[in-house]
Amino acid sequence: MQQIEVVVIGAGAAGLMCAAQAGYRGRQVAVVDMGKKPGRKILISGGGRCNFTNENASPANYLCKNPHFVKSCLSRYTQHDFIELVDRHGLAYHHKTLGQLFCDNSAQDIVDILLTECDWAGVSLHLRQEVLAVEHQADGRYLVKTTTQTFNCESVVIAAGGLTMPKLGATPIGYKIAEQFGLTVLPTTAALVPFTLHDHDKARFDGLSGISVDSLVTSASGIQFRENILFTHRGLSGPAILQISSFWKAGEFVSINLLPDLDVQAQLHDWRSEQGQKSLRNLLSTILPKRFVEALISDGSIPDKNANQLSHTEIEKLTETLTSWKIKPNGTEGYRTAEVTLGGVDTDELSSKTFEAKKQKGLYFIGEVTDVTGWLGGYNFQYAWSSGWACGQAC
Ligand SMILES: Cc1cc2nc3c(=O)[nH]c(=O)nc-3n(C[C@H](O)[C@H](O)[C@H](O)COP(=O)(O)OP(=O)(O)OC[C@H]3O[C@@H](n4cnc5c(N)ncnc54)[C@H](O)[C@@H]3O)c2cc1C
């Protein structure tokens, strides 16, 4: 049995950040992970280039039952603090759209920075060990039992992530430990995830795979995102769809404005008076992907006519179709392809300063296992850094 002060379960973004911080405070820290490598989700993130933070991150970019919790956490270790850290390590990175920061070379650079920090802070890393159980002892210390050893420690930090990408080692251990100690776990669901379509819609959009359209997507509750939607062979994806999936509930429609920068009604009237002999097919194909226009003509959403044959009613109806195109997803692709897990350990159970469980001294929860979910765009890693940093000052 190894005696140690702190065991961090999970060598992901939150766990590594926390471990380094605790190590710098002079704590003896062991990080345990079942994977062969640390930071496996970091490595696959952002198409291998890791969108490691967002310059504009603010509490408004997160879903959480208690928004004050997120505010407190983000204000203590901000995106600017993380940017300062990567600058100190000489990371080469670039700005993409909407404040997103990506590595120039590879996500491995972010993992290397975290491992260097852990190394400097004297943290020991124990890979290929699945944590099976955490037990609280009469003397107030904990036993962390893995497939190969047992740690006896003062503090346990649960940084075991959510349920997404089971093939990358996602397990429900974090939620189970929370429940074991009587903490509320809010229902979980896959978020930032592509939609699947009902068979009739799949048939309608067969052949559109790979087409993307810059759109304004609106949820049933009125949340909006302006980015691309992408047709796939399974359904709908693309950044705007991933974003709206976090707000979508089964059975709801999403509404898609396919031409958000255009006064569509005025354009249709102009075409009718100025280019009346041209077909709608050809006119609309100048502003939308041709194959998509064909699909909407085939299913009757767009009349197969010349512009001067459109009645006022048809112009109104077509405007509605193009600016408020309604899709009712069949479901989502689920945890297999989702980027994050919505829900998790209720933040009301945790100190917003230290992430310690209010009713269980020495037990901490950070990162995705908690009920904090960011939008797409580097916000989830920022929460992992912020929560890991805060916990590292206390555990
Ligand atoms: C494909 C993809 C792309 C993404 N891209 C981005 C992006 O570009 N920007 C962004 O901000 N976010 C992105 N995310 C989300 C981001 O990866 C997560 O929010 C973040 O990794 C959460 O960090 P974490 O430390 O809480 O959990 P994780 O990174 O999931 O780490 C948890 C660790 O715990 C370990 N573990 C679990 N159970 C056990 C157990 N029983 N015993 C031992 N170890 C265990 C796992 O092996 C894992 O290493 C992406 C996610 C995916 C899936």
The ligand as a Tripos MOL2 file, in Angstrom:
@<TRIPOS>MOLECULE
LIG
   53    58     1     0     0
SMALL
NO_CHARGES

@<TRIPOS>ATOM
      1 C1        -13.5200   14.3690  -30.0350 C.3       1 LIG1
      2 C2        -13.4790   15.4360  -28.9750 C.ar      1 LIG1
      3 C3        -12.9500   16.6770  -29.2920 C.ar      1 LIG1
      4 C4        -12.9410   17.6960  -28.3220 C.ar      1 LIG1
      5 N1        -12.4000   18.8920  -28.6580 N.ar      1 LIG1
      6 C5        -12.3780   19.8790  -27.7270 C.ar      1 LIG1
      7 C6        -11.7460   21.1210  -28.0160 C.ar      1 LIG1
      8 O1        -11.1160   21.2870  -29.0850 O.2       1 LIG1
      9 N2        -11.8160   22.1090  -27.0750 N.ar      1 LIG1
     10 C7        -12.4410   21.9230  -25.8610 C.ar      1 LIG1
     11 O2        -12.4690   22.8430  -25.0370 O.2       1 LIG1
     12 N3        -12.9890   20.7350  -25.5410 N.ar      1 LIG1
     13 C8        -12.9620   19.7190  -26.4300 C.ar      1 LIG1
     14 N4        -13.4960   18.5100  -26.0980 N.ar      1 LIG1
     15 C9        -14.0230   18.3230  -24.7300 C.3       1 LIG1
     16 C10       -12.8340   18.0720  -23.7720 C.3       1 LIG1
     17 O3        -12.0430   17.0150  -24.2950 O.3       1 LIG1
     18 C11       -13.3330   17.6910  -22.3680 C.3       1 LIG1
     19 O4        -14.2050   18.6730  -21.9000 O.3       1 LIG1
     20 C12       -12.1570   17.5540  -21.4150 C.3       1 LIG1
     21 O5        -11.2700   16.5720  -21.8820 O.3       1 LIG1
     22 C13       -12.6210   17.1990  -20.0160 C.3       1 LIG1
     23 O6        -11.4700   17.0610  -19.2170 O.3       1 LIG1
     24 P1        -11.4970   16.1610  -17.9100 P.3       1 LIG1
     25 O7        -10.1080   16.2120  -17.3820 O.co2     1 LIG1
     26 O8        -12.6010   16.5600  -17.0230 O.co2     1 LIG1
     27 O9        -11.8470   14.6830  -18.4120 O.3       1 LIG1
     28 P2        -11.0830   13.7330  -19.4430 P.3       1 LIG1
     29 O10       -10.2010   14.4940  -20.3390 O.co2     1 LIG1
     30 O11       -12.1390   12.8860  -20.0400 O.co2     1 LIG1
     31 O12       -10.1410   12.8400  -18.5160 O.3       1 LIG1
     32 C14       -10.6620   11.8540  -17.6580 C.3       1 LIG1
     33 C15        -9.6190   10.8000  -17.4740 C.3       1 LIG1
     34 O13       -10.0670    9.8850  -16.4630 O.3       1 LIG1
     35 C16        -9.6820    8.5870  -16.8260 C.3       1 LIG1
     36 N5        -10.5710    7.6370  -16.1480 N.ar      1 LIG1
     37 C17       -11.9140    7.5280  -16.2500 C.ar      1 LIG1
     38 N6        -12.3400    6.5250  -15.4620 N.ar      1 LIG1
     39 C18       -11.2570    6.0170  -14.8450 C.ar      1 LIG1
     40 C19       -11.0560    4.9530  -13.9230 C.ar      1 LIG1
     41 N7        -12.0720    4.2290  -13.4630 N.pl3     1 LIG1
     42 N8         -9.7840    4.6730  -13.5160 N.ar      1 LIG1
     43 C20        -8.7300    5.3950  -13.9820 C.ar      1 LIG1
     44 N9         -8.8680    6.4060  -14.8530 N.ar      1 LIG1
     45 C21       -10.1150    6.7050  -15.2750 C.ar      1 LIG1
     46 C22        -9.8120    8.5440  -18.3380 C.3       1 LIG1
     47 O14        -8.9820    7.5580  -18.8880 O.3       1 LIG1
     48 C23        -9.3790    9.9710  -18.7280 C.3       1 LIG1
     49 O15        -8.0120   10.0180  -19.0520 O.3       1 LIG1
     50 C24       -13.4770   17.4610  -27.0300 C.ar      1 LIG1
     51 C25       -13.9780   16.1970  -26.7120 C.ar      1 LIG1
     52 C26       -13.9810   15.1830  -27.6620 C.ar      1 LIG1
     53 C27       -14.5200   13.8240  -27.2810 C.3       1 LIG1
@<TRIPOS>BOND
     1     1     2 1
     2     2     3 ar
     3     2    52 ar
     4     3     4 ar
     5     4     5 ar
     6     4    50 ar
     7     5     6 ar
     8     6     7 ar
     9     6    13 1
    10     7     8 2
    11     7     9 ar
    12     9    10 ar
    13    10    11 2
    14    10    12 ar
    15    12    13 ar
    16    13    14 ar
    17    14    15 1
    18    14    50 ar
    19    15    16 1
    20    16    17 1
    21    16    18 1
    22    18    19 1
    23    18    20 1
    24    20    21 1
    25    20    22 1
    26    22    23 1
    27    23    24 1
    28    24    25 2
    29    24    26 1
    30    24    27 1
    31    27    28 1
    32    28    29 2
    33    28    30 1
    34    28    31 1
    35    31    32 1
    36    32    33 1
    37    33    34 1
    38    33    48 1
    39    34    35 1
    40    35    36 1
    41    35    46 1
    42    36    37 ar
    43    36    45 ar
    44    37    38 ar
    45    38    39 ar
    46    39    40 ar
    47    39    45 ar
    48    40    41 1
    49    40    42 ar
    50    42    43 ar
    51    43    44 ar
    52    44    45 ar
    53    46    47 1
    54    46    48 1
    55    48    49 1
    56    50    51 ar
    57    51    52 ar
    58    52    53 1
@<TRIPOS>SUBSTRUCTURE
     1 LIG1         1 GROUP 0 **** ****
